[in-house]
């Protein structure tokens, strides 16, 4: 039986809460790099579990976010704003999939063949064939 549920959608509220949070953590990484210090993955520990748990609970495929979080662990590459970029790419991919699903449903509705009725309701009675009224046909 096919799953007719719509794909999980990341809410606008979540995007508005997570994006500044992740941007601040990425800014701290850049600032620490310019000062010549390392965060010892503290910002990664603050960002990775929160975003991954949220995306998993929502049922969203978070491949972009996982890849960016793993690349974030590489020294000096972690100073790039990959946490924010990974989350925004995940949001973009999720919304794109939801739009694609909606368009496919609309196209299926437009292309749908008319249903042919079978059984008792589909039989034509002689009164209807002879030009009788609809009331006699539906009896």
C-alpha positions as CSV (number, residue, x, y, z in Angstrom):
1,X,0.0,0.0,0.0
2,X,1.6,3.3,-1.0
3,X,2.2,5.9,1.6
4,X,0.0,8.9,0.8
5,X,1.3,11.2,3.6
6,X,2.8,14.5,2.4
7,X,6.5,14.8,3.0
8,X,7.5,16.4,6.3
9,X,7.8,20.1,6.2
10,X,10.2,22.2,8.2
11,X,8.2,25.0,9.7
12,X,9.1,28.7,9.1
13,X,9.3,29.1,12.9
14,X,12.0,26.5,13.1
15,X,14.0,28.1,10.3
16,X,13.7,31.5,12.0
17,X,15.0,30.0,15.3
18,X,17.7,27.7,14.0
19,X,19.3,29.9,11.4
20,X,20.4,32.8,13.7
21,X,21.5,30.2,16.4
22,X,23.7,28.4,13.8
23,X,24.9,31.7,12.3
24,X,26.1,32.9,15.8
25,X,27.9,29.6,16.3
26,X,29.5,29.9,12.9
27,X,30.5,33.5,13.7
28,X,32.1,32.3,17.0
29,X,34.2,29.8,14.9
30,X,35.3,32.5,12.5
31,X,36.2,34.9,15.4
32,X,38.2,32.3,17.2
33,X,40.1,31.5,14.0
34,X,41.1,35.1,13.5
35,X,42.2,35.3,17.2
36,X,44.3,32.2,16.7
37,X,42.3,30.0,19.0
38,X,40.4,26.7,18.6
39,X,37.0,25.9,20.0
40,X,37.8,22.2,20.4
41,X,34.5,21.2,18.7
42,X,32.5,22.9,21.4
43,X,30.3,24.8,18.9
44,X,29.9,21.5,16.9
45,X,28.6,19.8,20.0
46,X,26.2,22.7,20.6
47,X,24.9,22.5,17.0
48,X,25.0,19.0,15.7
49,X,22.7,17.1,18.2
50,X,20.1,19.9,18.2
51,X,19.7,20.1,14.5
52,X,19.9,16.4,13.9
53,X,17.4,15.5,16.6
54,X,14.9,18.1,15.3
55,X,15.3,16.9,11.7
56,X,15.0,13.2,12.7
57,X,11.9,13.9,14.8
58,X,10.3,15.7,11.9
59,X,11.2,12.8,9.6
60,X,13.2,15.0,7.2
61,X,16.0,13.6,5.1
62,X,19.0,15.5,6.4
63,X,21.8,14.4,4.2
64,X,23.1,17.9,3.5
65,X,23.1,18.7,7.2
66,X,25.0,15.6,8.1
67,X,27.7,16.1,5.4
68,X,28.2,19.7,6.4
69,X,28.5,18.8,10.1
70,X,31.1,16.1,9.3
71,X,33.1,18.4,7.1
72,X,32.9,20.9,10.0
73,X,35.1,18.6,12.1
74,X,38.1,19.1,9.8
75,X,40.5,21.7,11.3
76,X,40.4,25.2,9.7
77,X,37.7,24.1,7.3
78,X,35.4,24.2,10.3
79,X,35.7,28.0,10.4
80,X,33.5,28.1,7.3
81,X,29.8,28.7,8.0
82,X,28.9,25.1,7.2
83,X,26.4,24.6,10.0
84,X,24.2,27.3,8.7
85,X,24.7,26.4,5.0
86,X,23.9,22.7,5.7
87,X,20.7,23.5,7.6
88,X,19.6,26.0,4.9
89,X,20.3,23.4,2.2
90,X,18.3,20.8,4.1
91,X,15.4,23.3,4.3
92,X,15.6,24.1,0.6
93,X,15.7,20.4,-0.4
94,X,12.7,19.6,1.9
95,X,10.6,22.4,0.5
96,X,11.6,21.5,-3.0
97,X,10.5,17.9,-2.4
98,X,7.2,19.1,-1.0
99,X,6.5,21.2,-4.0
100,X,7.4,18.4,-6.4
101,X,5.0,16.0,-4.5
102,X,2.2,18.6,-4.8
103,X,2.8,19.1,-8.5
104,X,2.8,15.3,-9.1
105,X,-0.5,15.0,-7.3
106,X,-2.0,17.8,-9.4
107,X,-0.6,16.3,-12.6
108,X,-2.1,12.9,-11.6
109,X,-5.4,14.5,-11.0
110,X,-5.4,16.2,-14.4
111,X,-4.3,13.1,-16.3
112,X,-6.6,10.7,-14.4
113,X,-8.8,8.7,-16.7
114,X,-12.5,8.7,-16.1
115,X,-13.6,5.9,-13.9
116,X,-15.7,3.2,-15.6
117,X,-18.4,2.0,-13.4
118,X,-18.9,-1.7,-13.1
119,X,-21.6,-3.8,-11.6
120,X,-25.3,-3.1,-11.1
121,X,-24.9,0.7,-11.4
122,X,-23.2,0.5,-14.8
123,X,-25.9,-1.5,-16.5
124,X,-28.2,0.4,-18.9
125,X,-31.8,-0.6,-18.5
126,X,-34.0,-0.7,-21.6
127,X,-36.0,2.3,-20.5
128,X,-32.9,4.5,-20.6
129,X,-31.9,3.1,-24.0
130,X,-35.3,3.9,-25.4
131,X,-35.2,7.5,-24.1
132,X,-37.0,7.0,-20.8
133,X,-36.7,9.4,-17.9
134,X,-33.8,9.3,-15.5
135,X,-36.1,8.4,-12.6
136,X,-37.0,5.1,-14.3
137,X,-33.3,4.3,-15.0
138,X,-32.3,4.8,-11.4
139,X,-35.0,2.6,-10.0
